[in-house]
């Protein structure tokens, strides 16, 4: 029988996904409009995700990964 080892990680700072996306946009000098275009999503949806008013679906997560990389 194999014993399961759990690694616990406790980050000092935790940010909301929308804040992380906003930071990535700023770092890459990319607008919400450009991100929306690259993801084929309405700008309103991108803005709502950044503000924490819309959820990040699995499909959205995949699109974000394709735009920003792993």
PQR file of N, CA, C, O and H, with PARSE charges and radii, in Angstrom:
ATOM      1  N   UNK A   1       0.847  -1.177   0.000 -0.4000 1.5000
ATOM      2  CA  UNK A   1       0.000   0.000   0.000 -0.0000 2.0000
ATOM      3  C   UNK A   1       0.890   1.238   0.000  0.5500 1.7000
ATOM      4  O   UNK A   1       1.848   1.324   0.769 -0.5500 1.4000
ATOM      5  N   UNK A   2       0.574   2.177  -0.853 -0.4000 1.5000
ATOM      6  CA  UNK A   2       1.350   3.405  -0.966 -0.0000 2.0000
ATOM      7  C   UNK A   2       0.751   4.471  -0.062  0.5500 1.7000
ATOM      8  O   UNK A   2      -0.458   4.704  -0.060 -0.5500 1.4000
ATOM      9  H   UNK A   2      -0.204   2.106  -1.478  0.4000 1.0000
ATOM     10  N   UNK A   3       1.621   5.110   0.702 -0.4000 1.5000
ATOM     11  CA  UNK A   3       1.169   6.184   1.583 -0.0000 2.0000
ATOM     12  C   UNK A   3       1.106   7.482   0.788  0.5500 1.7000
ATOM     13  O   UNK A   3       2.057   7.842   0.096 -0.5500 1.4000
ATOM     14  H   UNK A   3       2.603   4.920   0.700  0.4000 1.0000
ATOM     15  N   UNK A   4      -0.005   8.170   0.892 -0.4000 1.5000
ATOM     16  CA  UNK A   4      -0.176   9.423   0.167 -0.0000 2.0000
ATOM     17  C   UNK A   4       0.505  10.550   0.938  0.5500 1.7000
ATOM     18  O   UNK A   4       0.300  10.717   2.140 -0.5500 1.4000
ATOM     19  H   UNK A   4      -0.778   7.877   1.454  0.4000 1.0000
ATOM     20  N   UNK A   5       1.317  11.316   0.220 -0.4000 1.5000
ATOM     21  CA  UNK A   5       2.008  12.449   0.816 -0.0000 2.0000
ATOM     22  C   UNK A   5       1.331  13.724   0.339  0.5500 1.7000
ATOM     23  O   UNK A   5       1.179  13.943  -0.863 -0.5500 1.4000
ATOM     24  H   UNK A   5       1.484  11.181  -0.757  0.4000 1.0000
ATOM     25  N   UNK A   6       0.932  14.550   1.271 -0.4000 1.5000
ATOM     26  CA  UNK A   6       0.300  15.818   0.931 -0.0000 2.0000
ATOM     27  C   UNK A   6       1.262  16.954   1.217  0.5500 1.7000
ATOM     28  O   UNK A   6       1.797  17.072   2.320 -0.5500 1.4000
ATOM     29  H   UNK A   6       1.056  14.372   2.247  0.4000 1.0000
ATOM     30  N   UNK A   7       1.472  17.773   0.225 -0.4000 1.5000
ATOM     31  CA  UNK A   7       2.292  18.968   0.410 -0.0000 2.0000
ATOM     32  C   UNK A   7       1.355  20.128   0.676  0.5500 1.7000
ATOM     33  O   UNK A   7       0.415  20.366  -0.082 -0.5500 1.4000
ATOM     34  H   UNK A   7       1.037  17.677  -0.671  0.4000 1.0000
ATOM     35  N   UNK A   8       1.611  20.838   1.737 -0.4000 1.5000
ATOM     36  CA  UNK A   8       0.780  21.984   2.062 -0.0000 2.0000
ATOM     37  C   UNK A   8       1.520  23.251   1.693  0.5500 1.7000
ATOM     38  O   UNK A   8       2.712  23.402   1.962 -0.5500 1.4000
ATOM     39  H   UNK A   8       2.375  20.645   2.353  0.4000 1.0000
ATOM     40  N   UNK A   9       0.793  24.149   1.076 -0.4000 1.5000
ATOM     41  CA  UNK A   9       1.359  25.431   0.654 -0.0000 2.0000
ATOM     42  C   UNK A   9       0.495  26.531   1.230  0.5500 1.7000
ATOM     43  O   UNK A   9      -0.722  26.541   1.041 -0.5500 1.4000
ATOM     44  H   UNK A   9      -0.175  24.027   0.858  0.4000 1.0000
ATOM     45  N   UNK A  10       1.115  27.445   1.924 -0.4000 1.5000
ATOM     46  CA  UNK A  10       0.411  28.565   2.522 -0.0000 2.0000
ATOM     47  C   UNK A  10       1.048  29.858   2.034  0.5500 1.7000
ATOM     48  O   UNK A  10       2.012  30.338   2.632 -0.5500 1.4000
ATOM     49  H   UNK A  10       2.104  27.437   2.077  0.4000 1.0000
ATOM     50  N   UNK A  11       0.517  30.430   0.947 -0.4000 1.5000
ATOM     51  CA  UNK A  11       1.099  31.670   0.420 -0.0000 2.0000
ATOM     52  C   UNK A  11       0.896  32.828   1.393  0.5500 1.7000
ATOM     53  O   UNK A  11      -0.100  32.884   2.114 -0.5500 1.4000
ATOM     54  H   UNK A  11      -0.266  30.040   0.461  0.4000 1.0000
ATOM     55  N   UNK A  12       1.852  33.743   1.398 -0.4000 1.5000
ATOM     56  CA  UNK A  12       1.756  34.911   2.266 -0.0000 2.0000
ATOM     57  C   UNK A  12       0.710  35.885   1.749  0.5500 1.7000
ATOM     58  O   UNK A  12       0.050  36.570   2.531 -0.5500 1.4000
ATOM     59  H   UNK A  12       2.661  33.696   0.812  0.4000 1.0000
ATOM     60  N   UNK A  13       0.560  35.945   0.448 -0.4000 1.5000
ATOM     61  CA  UNK A  13      -0.397  36.860  -0.163 -0.0000 2.0000
ATOM     62  C   UNK A  13      -1.258  36.075  -1.145  0.5500 1.7000
ATOM     63  O   UNK A  13      -0.750  35.303  -1.958 -0.5500 1.4000
ATOM     64  H   UNK A  13       1.095  35.388  -0.188  0.4000 1.0000
ATOM     65  N   UNK A  14      -2.542  36.280  -1.057 -0.4000 1.5000
ATOM     66  CA  UNK A  14      -3.463  35.635  -1.990 -0.0000 2.0000
ATOM     67  C   UNK A  14      -4.240  36.735  -2.701  0.5500 1.7000
ATOM     68  O   UNK A  14      -4.805  37.622  -2.060 -0.5500 1.4000
ATOM     69  H   UNK A  14      -2.955  36.907  -0.397  0.4000 1.0000
ATOM     70  N   UNK A  15      -4.265  36.671  -4.027 -0.4000 1.5000
ATOM     71  CA  UNK A  15      -5.012  37.677  -4.780 -0.0000 2.0000
ATOM     72  C   UNK A  15      -6.156  37.004  -5.529  0.5500 1.7000
ATOM     73  O   UNK A  15      -6.112  35.811  -5.830 -0.5500 1.4000
ATOM     74  H   UNK A  15      -3.806  35.951  -4.548  0.4000 1.0000
ATOM     75  N   UNK A  16      -7.154  37.782  -5.813 -0.4000 1.5000
ATOM     76  CA  UNK A  16      -8.296  37.294  -6.586 -0.0000 2.0000
ATOM     77  C   UNK A  16      -7.843  37.047  -8.025  0.5500 1.7000
ATOM     78  O   UNK A  16      -6.936  37.725  -8.507 -0.5500 1.4000
ATOM     79  H   UNK A  16      -7.190  38.751  -5.568  0.4000 1.0000
ATOM     80  N   UNK A  17      -8.457  36.091  -8.715 -0.4000 1.5000
ATOM     81  CA  UNK A  17      -8.076  35.841 -10.104 -0.0000 2.0000
ATOM     82  C   UNK A  17      -8.149  37.084 -10.978  0.5500 1.7000
ATOM     83  O   UNK A  17      -7.294  37.293 -11.838 -0.5500 1.4000
ATOM     84  H   UNK A  17      -9.194  35.540  -8.324  0.4000 1.0000
ATOM     85  N   UNK A  18      -9.161  37.904 -10.762 -0.4000 1.5000
ATOM     86  CA  UNK A  18      -9.297  39.129 -11.554 -0.0000 2.0000
ATOM     87  C   UNK A  18      -8.121  40.067 -11.376  0.5500 1.7000
ATOM     88  O   UNK A  18      -7.670  40.699 -12.331 -0.5500 1.4000
ATOM     89  H   UNK A  18      -9.856  37.734 -10.063  0.4000 1.0000
ATOM     90  N   UNK A  19      -7.619  40.160 -10.139 -0.4000 1.5000
ATOM     91  CA  UNK A  19      -6.447  41.002  -9.878 -0.0000 2.0000
ATOM     92  C   UNK A  19      -5.227  40.461 -10.612  0.5500 1.7000
ATOM     93  O   UNK A  19      -4.431  41.227 -11.157 -0.5500 1.4000
ATOM     94  H   UNK A  19      -7.985  39.647  -9.363  0.4000 1.0000
ATOM     95  N   UNK A  20      -5.087  39.147 -10.625 -0.4000 1.5000
ATOM     96  CA  UNK A  20      -3.958  38.531 -11.326 -0.0000 2.0000
ATOM     97  C   UNK A  20      -4.038  38.802 -12.825  0.5500 1.7000
ATOM     98  O   UNK A  20      -3.024  39.084 -13.463 -0.5500 1.4000
ATOM     99  H   UNK A  20      -5.734  38.526 -10.182  0.4000 1.0000
ATOM    100  N   UNK A  21      -5.234  38.718 -13.381 -0.4000 1.5000
ATOM    101  CA  UNK A  21      -5.415  39.001 -14.805 -0.0000 2.0000
ATOM    102  C   UNK A  21      -5.103  40.462 -15.091  0.5500 1.7000
ATOM    103  O   UNK A  21      -4.434  40.772 -16.077 -0.5500 1.4000
ATOM    104  H   UNK A  21      -6.058  38.489 -12.862  0.4000 1.0000
ATOM    105  N   UNK A  22      -5.579  41.357 -14.240 -0.4000 1.5000
ATOM    106  CA  UNK A  22      -5.298  42.789 -14.415 -0.0000 2.0000
ATOM    107  C   UNK A  22      -3.797  43.049 -14.362  0.5500 1.7000
ATOM    108  O   UNK A  22      -3.277  43.852 -15.137 -0.5500 1.4000
ATOM    109  H   UNK A  22      -6.121  41.105 -13.439  0.4000 1.0000
ATOM    110  N   UNK A  23      -3.098  42.371 -13.450 -0.4000 1.5000
ATOM    111  CA  UNK A  23      -1.639  42.525 -13.358 -0.0000 2.0000
ATOM    112  C   UNK A  23      -0.958  42.046 -14.634  0.5500 1.7000
ATOM    113  O   UNK A  23      -0.041  42.697 -15.134 -0.5500 1.4000
ATOM    114  H   UNK A  23      -3.520  41.719 -12.820  0.4000 1.0000
ATOM    115  N   UNK A  24      -1.405  40.903 -15.162 -0.4000 1.5000
ATOM    116  CA  UNK A  24      -0.823  40.385 -16.403 -0.0000 2.0000
ATOM    117  C   UNK A  24      -1.059  41.339 -17.561  0.5500 1.7000
ATOM    118  O   UNK A  24      -0.169  41.556 -18.384 -0.5500 1.4000
ATOM    119  H   UNK A  24      -2.150  40.374 -14.755  0.4000 1.0000
ATOM    120  N   UNK A  25      -2.251  41.907 -17.628 -0.4000 1.5000
ATOM    121  CA  UNK A  25      -2.541  42.875 -18.688 -0.0000 2.0000
ATOM    122  C   UNK A  25      -1.599  44.068 -18.592  0.5500 1.7000
ATOM    123  O   UNK A  25      -1.065  44.530 -19.600 -0.5500 1.4000
ATOM    124  H   UNK A  25      -2.974  41.730 -16.960  0.4000 1.0000
ATOM    125  N   UNK A  26      -1.401  44.559 -17.380 -0.4000 1.5000
ATOM    126  CA  UNK A  26      -0.516  45.712 -17.189 -0.0000 2.0000
ATOM    127  C   UNK A  26       0.925  45.372 -17.561  0.5500 1.7000
ATOM    128  O   UNK A  26       1.595  46.144 -18.247 -0.5500 1.4000
ATOM    129  H   UNK A  26      -1.835  44.184 -16.561  0.4000 1.0000
ATOM    130  N   UNK A  27       1.396  44.212 -17.105 -0.4000 1.5000
ATOM    131  CA  UNK A  27       2.770  43.791 -17.410 -0.0000 2.0000
ATOM    132  C   UNK A  27       3.009  43.699 -18.913  0.5500 1.7000
ATOM    133  O   UNK A  27       4.090  44.033 -19.398 -0.5500 1.4000
ATOM    134  H   UNK A  27       0.851  43.585 -16.548  0.4000 1.0000
ATOM    135  N   UNK A  28       2.010  43.250 -19.638 -0.4000 1.5000
ATOM    136  CA  UNK A  28       2.153  43.040 -21.086 -0.0000 2.0000
ATOM    137  C   UNK A  28       1.644  44.211 -21.912  0.5500 1.7000
ATOM    138  O   UNK A  28       1.598  44.157 -23.141 -0.5500 1.4000
ATOM    139  H   UNK A  28       1.132  42.979 -19.244  0.4000 1.0000
ATOM    140  N   UNK A  29       1.260  45.277 -21.201 -0.4000 1.5000
ATOM    141  CA  UNK A  29       0.732  46.474 -21.865 -0.0000 2.0000
ATOM    142  C   UNK A  29      -0.389  46.102 -22.835  0.5500 1.7000
ATOM    143  O   UNK A  29      -0.428  46.557 -23.979 -0.5500 1.4000
ATOM    144  H   UNK A  29       1.297  45.321 -20.203  0.4000 1.0000
ATOM    145  N   UNK A  30      -1.289  45.269 -22.345 -0.4000 1.5000
ATOM    146  CA  UNK A  30      -2.413  44.780 -23.138 -0.0000 2.0000
ATOM    147  C   UNK A  30      -3.707  45.363 -22.559  0.5500 1.7000
ATOM    148  O   UNK A  30      -3.853  45.474 -21.341 -0.5500 1.4000
ATOM    149  H   UNK A  30      -1.257  44.899 -21.416  0.4000 1.0000
ATOM    150  N   UNK A  31      -4.619  45.724 -23.416 -0.4000 1.5000
ATOM    151  CA  UNK A  31      -5.903  46.250 -22.964 -0.0000 2.0000
ATOM    152  C   UNK A  31      -6.908  45.113 -22.781  0.5500 1.7000
ATOM    153  O   UNK A  31      -6.726  44.008 -23.293 -0.5500 1.4000
ATOM    154  H   UNK A  31      -4.501  45.634 -24.404  0.4000 1.0000
ATOM    155  N   UNK A  32      -7.966  45.413 -22.041 -0.4000 1.5000
ATOM    156  CA  UNK A  32      -9.053  44.449 -21.912 -0.0000 2.0000
ATOM    157  C   UNK A  32      -9.668  44.170 -23.281  0.5500 1.7000
ATOM    158  O   UNK A  32     -10.075  43.046 -23.573 -0.5500 1.4000
ATOM    159  H   UNK A  32      -8.114  46.310 -21.625  0.4000 1.0000
ATOM    160  N   UNK A  33      -9.727  45.193 -24.102 -0.4000 1.5000
ATOM    161  CA  UNK A  33     -10.282  45.035 -25.453 -0.0000 2.0000
ATOM    162  C   UNK A  33      -9.459  44.035 -26.263  0.5500 1.7000
ATOM    163  O   UNK A  33     -10.019  43.191 -26.962 -0.5500 1.4000
ATOM    164  H   UNK A  33      -9.395  46.106 -23.865  0.4000 1.0000
ATOM    165  N   UNK A  34      -8.136  44.130 -26.169 -0.4000 1.5000
ATOM    166  CA  UNK A  34      -7.259  43.199 -26.898 -0.0000 2.0000
ATOM    167  C   UNK A  34      -7.423  41.778 -26.362  0.5500 1.7000
ATOM    168  O   UNK A  34      -7.501  40.823 -27.134 -0.5500 1.4000
ATOM    169  H   UNK A  34      -7.682  44.816 -25.601  0.4000 1.0000
ATOM    170  N   UNK A  35      -7.477  41.643 -25.031 -0.4000 1.5000
ATOM    171  CA  UNK A  35      -7.671  40.317 -24.440 -0.0000 2.0000
ATOM    172  C   UNK A  35      -9.000  39.727 -24.900  0.5500 1.7000
ATOM    173  O   UNK A  35      -9.073  38.549 -25.248 -0.5500 1.4000
ATOM    174  H   UNK A  35      -7.414  42.419 -24.403  0.4000 1.0000
ATOM    175  N   UNK A  36     -10.038  40.537 -24.900 -0.4000 1.5000
ATOM    176  CA  UNK A  36     -11.353  40.073 -25.353 -0.0000 2.0000
ATOM    177  C   UNK A  36     -11.286  39.590 -26.802  0.5500 1.7000
ATOM    178  O   UNK A  36     -11.867  38.561 -27.146 -0.5500 1.4000
ATOM    179  H   UNK A  36      -9.979  41.494 -24.616  0.4000 1.0000
ATOM    180  N   UNK A  37     -10.580  40.334 -27.639 -0.4000 1.5000
ATOM    181  CA  UNK A  37     -10.417  39.945 -29.042 -0.0000 2.0000
ATOM    182  C   UNK A  37      -9.695  38.603 -29.151  0.5500 1.7000
ATOM    183  O   UNK A  37     -10.129  37.717 -29.888 -0.5500 1.4000
ATOM    184  H   UNK A  37     -10.109  41.170 -27.359  0.4000 1.0000
ATOM    185  N   UNK A  38      -8.591  38.455 -28.415 -0.4000 1.5000
ATOM    186  CA  UNK A  38      -7.805  37.221 -28.485 -0.0000 2.0000
ATOM    187  C   UNK A  38      -8.578  36.009 -27.967  0.5500 1.7000
ATOM    188  O   UNK A  38      -8.359  34.883 -28.413 -0.5500 1.4000
ATOM    189  H   UNK A  38      -8.238  39.174 -27.817  0.4000 1.0000
ATOM    190  N   UNK A  39      -9.484  36.256 -27.022 -0.4000 1.5000
ATOM    191  CA  UNK A  39     -10.272  35.171 -26.441 -0.0000 2.0000
ATOM    192  C   UNK A  39     -11.629  35.004 -27.128  0.5500 1.7000
ATOM    193  O   UNK A  39     -12.387  34.087 -26.811 -0.5500 1.4000
ATOM    194  H   UNK A  39      -9.662  37.171 -26.660  0.4000 1.0000
ATOM    195  N   UNK A  40     -11.926  35.905 -28.077 -0.4000 1.5000
ATOM    196  CA  UNK A  40     -13.226  35.888 -28.758 -0.0000 2.0000
ATOM    197  C   UNK A  40     -14.371  35.978 -27.749  0.5500 1.7000
ATOM    198  O   UNK A  40     -15.349  35.234 -27.817 -0.5500 1.4000
ATOM    199  H   UNK A  40     -11.311  36.650 -28.334  0.4000 1.0000
ATOM    200  N   UNK A  41     -14.216  36.908 -26.820 -0.4000 1.5000
ATOM    201  CA  UNK A  41     -15.212  37.153 -25.778 -0.0000 2.0000
ATOM    202  C   UNK A  41     -15.572  38.626 -25.771  0.5500 1.7000
ATOM    203  O   UNK A  41     -14.768  39.451 -26.207 -0.5500 1.4000
ATOM    204  H   UNK A  41     -13.421  37.512 -26.765  0.4000 1.0000
ATOM    205  N   UNK A  42     -16.757  38.982 -25.290 -0.4000 1.5000
ATOM    206  CA  UNK A  42     -17.111  40.398 -25.176 -0.0000 2.0000
ATOM    207  C   UNK A  42     -16.222  41.109 -24.155  0.5500 1.7000
ATOM    208  O   UNK A  42     -15.825  40.518 -23.150 -0.5500 1.4000
ATOM    209  H   UNK A  42     -17.410  38.312 -24.936  0.4000 1.0000
ATOM    210  N   UNK A  43     -15.918  42.360 -24.416 -0.4000 1.5000
ATOM    211  CA  UNK A  43     -15.116  43.157 -23.476 -0.0000 2.0000
ATOM    212  C   UNK A  43     -15.813  43.193 -22.120  0.5500 1.7000
ATOM    213  O   UNK A  43     -15.159  43.147 -21.077 -0.5500 1.4000
ATOM    214  H   UNK A  43     -16.240  42.840 -25.232  0.4000 1.0000
ATOM    215  N   UNK A  44     -17.131  43.274 -22.139 -0.4000 1.5000
ATOM    216  CA  UNK A  44     -17.898  43.310 -20.887 -0.0000 2.0000
ATOM    217  C   UNK A  44     -17.602  42.078 -20.032  0.5500 1.7000
ATOM    218  O   UNK A  44     -17.466  42.196 -18.814 -0.5500 1.4000
ATOM    219  H   UNK A  44     -17.662  43.311 -22.985  0.4000 1.0000
ATOM    220  N   UNK A  45     -17.501  40.922 -20.637 -0.4000 1.5000
ATOM    221  CA  UNK A  45     -17.213  39.692 -19.900 -0.0000 2.0000
ATOM    222  C   UNK A  45     -15.835  39.754 -19.266  0.5500 1.7000
ATOM    223  O   UNK A  45     -15.669  39.387 -18.103 -0.5500 1.4000
ATOM    224  H   UNK A  45     -17.611  40.827 -21.626  0.4000 1.0000
ATOM    225  N   UNK A  46     -14.844  40.214 -20.019 -0.4000 1.5000
ATOM    226  CA  UNK A  46     -13.487  40.339 -19.487 -0.0000 2.0000
ATOM    227  C   UNK A  46     -13.483  41.299 -18.311  0.5500 1.7000
ATOM    228  O   UNK A  46     -12.867  41.022 -17.282 -0.5500 1.4000
ATOM    229  H   UNK A  46     -14.978  40.512 -20.964  0.4000 1.0000
ATOM    230  N   UNK A  47     -14.164  42.420 -18.455 -0.4000 1.5000
ATOM    231  CA  UNK A  47     -14.238  43.408 -17.385 -0.0000 2.0000
ATOM    232  C   UNK A  47     -14.909  42.825 -16.144  0.5500 1.7000
ATOM    233  O   UNK A  47     -14.460  43.077 -15.025 -0.5500 1.4000
ATOM    234  H   UNK A  47     -14.665  42.645 -19.290  0.4000 1.0000
ATOM    235  N   UNK A  48     -15.963  42.062 -16.325 -0.4000 1.5000
ATOM    236  CA  UNK A  48     -16.657  41.447 -15.190 -0.0000 2.0000
ATOM    237  C   UNK A  48     -15.790  40.407 -14.497  0.5500 1.7000
ATOM    238  O   UNK A  48     -15.839  40.284 -13.273 -0.5500 1.4000
ATOM    239  H   UNK A  48     -16.327  41.857 -17.233  0.4000 1.0000
ATOM    240  N   UNK A  49     -14.999  39.660 -15.251 -0.4000 1.5000
ATOM    241  CA  UNK A  49     -14.069  38.695 -14.652 -0.0000 2.0000
ATOM    242  C   UNK A  49     -13.043  39.437 -13.807  0.5500 1.7000
ATOM    243  O   UNK A  49     -12.768  39.042 -12.674 -0.5500 1.4000
ATOM    244  H   UNK A  49     -14.959  39.760 -16.245  0.4000 1.0000
ATOM    245  N   UNK A  50     -12.480  40.500 -14.346 -0.4000 1.5000
ATOM    246  CA  UNK A  50     -11.467  41.271 -13.630 -0.0000 2.0000
ATOM    247  C   UNK A  50     -12.046  41.881 -12.354  0.5500 1.7000
ATOM    248  O   UNK A  50     -11.364  41.947 -11.332 -0.5500 1.4000
ATOM    249  H   UNK A  50     -12.703  40.821 -15.267  0.4000 1.0000
ATOM    250  N   UNK A  51     -13.293  42.323 -12.413 -0.4000 1.5000
ATOM    251  CA  UNK A  51     -13.939  42.926 -11.236 -0.0000 2.0000
ATOM    252  C   UNK A  51     -14.484  41.882 -10.260  0.5500 1.7000
ATOM    253  O   UNK A  51     -14.989  42.230  -9.193 -0.5500 1.4000
ATOM    254  H   UNK A  51     -13.847  42.269 -13.244  0.4000 1.0000
ATOM    255  N   UNK A  52     -14.379  40.599 -10.629 -0.4000 1.5000
ATOM    256  CA  UNK A  52     -14.872  39.541  -9.756 -0.0000 2.0000
ATOM    257  C   UNK A  52     -16.374  39.344  -9.819  0.5500 1.7000
ATOM    258  O   UNK A  52     -16.959  38.725  -8.930 -0.5500 1.4000
ATOM    259  H   UNK A  52     -13.969  40.316 -11.496  0.4000 1.0000
ATOM    260  N   UNK A  53     -17.001  39.863 -10.860 -0.4000 1.5000
ATOM    261  CA  UNK A  53     -18.454  39.749 -11.006 -0.0000 2.0000
ATOM    262  C   UNK A  53     -18.861  38.590 -11.905  0.5500 1.7000
ATOM    263  O   UNK A  53     -20.038  38.234 -11.956 -0.5500 1.4000
ATOM    264  H   UNK A  53     -16.526  40.365 -11.582  0.4000 1.0000
ATOM    265  N   UNK A  54     -17.915  38.001 -12.606 -0.4000 1.5000
ATOM    266  CA  UNK A  54     -18.188  36.846 -13.465 -0.0000 2.0000
ATOM    267  C   UNK A  54     -17.191  35.747 -13.124  0.5500 1.7000
ATOM    268  O   UNK A  54     -16.023  36.007 -12.835 -0.5500 1.4000
ATOM    269  H   UNK A  54     -16.958  38.290 -12.564  0.4000 1.0000
ATOM    270  N   UNK A  55     -17.674  34.534 -13.163 -0.4000 1.5000
ATOM    271  CA  UNK A  55     -16.826  33.386 -12.844 -0.0000 2.0000
ATOM    272  C   UNK A  55     -15.903  33.043 -14.009  0.5500 1.7000
ATOM    273  O   UNK A  55     -16.191  33.348 -15.167 -0.5500 1.4000
ATOM    274  H   UNK A  55     -18.623  34.322 -13.397  0.4000 1.0000
ATOM    275  N   UNK A  56     -14.801  32.408 -13.674 -0.4000 1.5000
ATOM    276  CA  UNK A  56     -13.897  31.884 -14.694 -0.0000 2.0000
ATOM    277  C   UNK A  56     -14.278  30.421 -14.906  0.5500 1.7000
ATOM    278  O   UNK A  56     -14.034  29.569 -14.052 -0.5500 1.4000
ATOM    279  H   UNK A  56     -14.567  32.161 -12.734  0.4000 1.0000
ATOM    280  N   UNK A  57     -14.871  30.155 -16.046 -0.4000 1.5000
ATOM    281  CA  UNK A  57     -15.278  28.793 -16.380 -0.0000 2.0000
ATOM    282  C   UNK A  57     -14.049  27.999 -16.825  0.5500 1.7000
ATOM    283  O   UNK A  57     -13.009  28.588 -17.120 -0.5500 1.4000
ATOM    284  H   UNK A  57     -15.069  30.847 -16.740  0.4000 1.0000
ATOM    285  N   UNK A  58     -14.157  26.677 -16.877 -0.4000 1.5000
ATOM    286  CA  UNK A  58     -13.033  25.896 -17.397 -0.0000 2.0000
ATOM    287  C   UNK A  58     -12.616  26.337 -18.804  0.5500 1.7000
ATOM    288  O   UNK A  58     -11.426  26.401 -19.111 -0.5500 1.4000
ATOM    289  H   UNK A  58     -15.002  26.199 -16.637  0.4000 1.0000
ATOM    290  N   UNK A  59     -13.596  26.639 -19.649 -0.4000 1.5000
ATOM    291  CA  UNK A  59     -13.285  27.094 -21.012 -0.0000 2.0000
ATOM    292  C   UNK A  59     -12.519  28.424 -20.979  0.5500 1.7000
ATOM    293  O   UNK A  59     -11.554  28.613 -21.719 -0.5500 1.4000
ATOM    294  H   UNK A  59     -14.563  26.588 -19.399  0.4000 1.0000
ATOM    295  N   UNK A  60     -12.961  29.335 -20.117 -0.4000 1.5000
ATOM    296  CA  UNK A  60     -12.288  30.625 -19.982 -0.0000 2.0000
ATOM    297  C   UNK A  60     -10.865  30.432 -19.474  0.5500 1.7000
ATOM    298  O   UNK A  60      -9.941  31.097 -19.945 -0.5500 1.4000
ATOM    299  H   UNK A  60     -13.745  29.182 -19.515  0.4000 1.0000
ATOM    300  N   UNK A  61     -10.685  29.532 -18.524 -0.4000 1.5000
ATOM    301  CA  UNK A  61      -9.351  29.259 -17.980 -0.0000 2.0000
ATOM    302  C   UNK A  61      -8.411  28.763 -19.076  0.5500 1.7000
ATOM    303  O   UNK A  61      -7.246  29.157 -19.126 -0.5500 1.4000
ATOM    304  H   UNK A  61     -11.435  28.992 -18.142  0.4000 1.0000
ATOM    305  N   UNK A  62      -8.915  27.908 -19.945 -0.4000 1.5000
ATOM    306  CA  UNK A  62      -8.097  27.404 -21.054 -0.0000 2.0000
ATOM    307  C   UNK A  62      -7.728  28.542 -22.000  0.5500 1.7000
ATOM    308  O   UNK A  62      -6.589  28.629 -22.459 -0.5500 1.4000
ATOM    309  H   UNK A  62      -9.861  27.588 -19.904  0.4000 1.0000
ATOM    310  N   UNK A  63      -8.689  29.410 -22.289 -0.4000 1.5000
ATOM    311  CA  UNK A  63      -8.404  30.544 -23.174 -0.0000 2.0000
ATOM    312  C   UNK A  63      -7.382  31.490 -22.540  0.5500 1.7000
ATOM    313  O   UNK A  63      -6.494  31.994 -23.229 -0.5500 1.4000
ATOM    314  H   UNK A  63      -9.614  29.340 -21.916  0.4000 1.0000
ATOM    315  N   UNK A  64      -7.500  31.730 -21.249 -0.4000 1.5000
ATOM    316  CA  UNK A  64      -6.528  32.589 -20.559 -0.0000 2.0000
ATOM    317  C   UNK A  64      -5.130  31.974 -20.631  0.5500 1.7000
ATOM    318  O   UNK A  64      -4.142  32.678 -20.842 -0.5500 1.4000
ATOM    319  H   UNK A  64      -8.221  31.321 -20.689  0.4000 1.0000
ATOM    320  N   UNK A  65      -5.060  30.665 -20.457 -0.4000 1.5000
ATOM    321  CA  UNK A  65      -3.764  29.977 -20.535 -0.0000 2.0000
ATOM    322  C   UNK A  65      -3.168  30.111 -21.924  0.5500 1.7000
ATOM    323  O   UNK A  65      -1.957  30.282 -22.066 -0.5500 1.4000
ATOM    324  H   UNK A  65      -5.862  30.094 -20.286  0.4000 1.0000
ATOM    325  N   UNK A  66      -3.995  30.036 -22.938 -0.4000 1.5000
ATOM    326  CA  UNK A  66      -3.503  30.167 -24.318 -0.0000 2.0000
ATOM    327  C   UNK A  66      -2.975  31.571 -24.592  0.5500 1.7000
ATOM    328  O   UNK A  66      -2.002  31.740 -25.327 -0.5500 1.4000
ATOM    329  H   UNK A  66      -4.978  29.897 -22.822  0.4000 1.0000
ATOM    330  N   UNK A  67      -3.616  32.574 -24.001 -0.4000 1.5000
ATOM    331  CA  UNK A  67      -3.181  33.956 -24.211 -0.0000 2.0000
ATOM    332  C   UNK A  67      -1.942  34.275 -23.382  0.5500 1.7000
ATOM    333  O   UNK A  67      -0.975  34.838 -23.895 -0.5500 1.4000
ATOM    334  H   UNK A  67      -4.406  32.436 -23.404  0.4000 1.0000
ATOM    335  N   UNK A  68      -1.973  33.915 -22.100 -0.4000 1.5000
ATOM    336  CA  UNK A  68      -0.900  34.316 -21.187 -0.0000 2.0000
ATOM    337  C   UNK A  68       0.190  33.266 -21.008  0.5500 1.7000
ATOM    338  O   UNK A  68       1.269  33.582 -20.506 -0.5500 1.4000
ATOM    339  H   UNK A  68      -2.758  33.458 -21.684  0.4000 1.0000
ATOM    340  N   UNK A  69      -0.068  32.030 -21.407 -0.4000 1.5000
ATOM    341  CA  UNK A  69       0.912  30.972 -21.204 -0.0000 2.0000
ATOM    342  C   UNK A  69       0.767  30.374 -19.817  0.5500 1.7000
ATOM    343  O   UNK A  69       0.051  30.890 -18.958 -0.5500 1.4000
ATOM    344  H   UNK A  69      -0.944  31.773 -21.815  0.4000 1.0000
ATOM    345  N   UNK A  70       1.464  29.278 -19.631 -0.4000 1.5000
ATOM    346  CA  UNK A  70       1.360  28.558 -18.348 -0.0000 2.0000
ATOM    347  C   UNK A  70       2.135  29.244 -17.264  0.5500 1.7000
ATOM    348  O   UNK A  70       2.155  28.773 -16.127 -0.5500 1.4000
ATOM    349  H   UNK A  70       2.045  28.859 -20.329  0.4000 1.0000
TER
END
